[in-house]
Amino acid sequence: MKQRYLEITFRNGRPVAAYIYLPRRQGDRSARTEAIDGNLIIDYAADGRAIGIEILSPAATSVAMLNDALGRVNESPLSSEEARPLAA
């Protein structure tokens, strides 16, 4: 996967979880995680590259919080287009 994307899981019309997939190589798996503020978990590959960010409570997560987490792993902030599903 070359580009990042946001996936949101809904149950009964409400967002219950979300995940930002970061660029990764074929076969990458999470080898280590880092919890941030109790609502975000960054997944790292065995070589230390960030490969995704789990959002435990999308309704309680702001774009600013996500952009802070993305900055920690040297990723650019979410564009308004990327962030749009979080407003749903």
Buried (B, 14 or more C-beta within 10 A) or exposed (E): EEEBEBEBEEEEEEBEBBBBBBBBEEEBEBEEEBEEEEBBBBBBBEEEBBBBBBBBEBEEBEBEBBBBBBEBBEBEBBEEEBBEBBEE
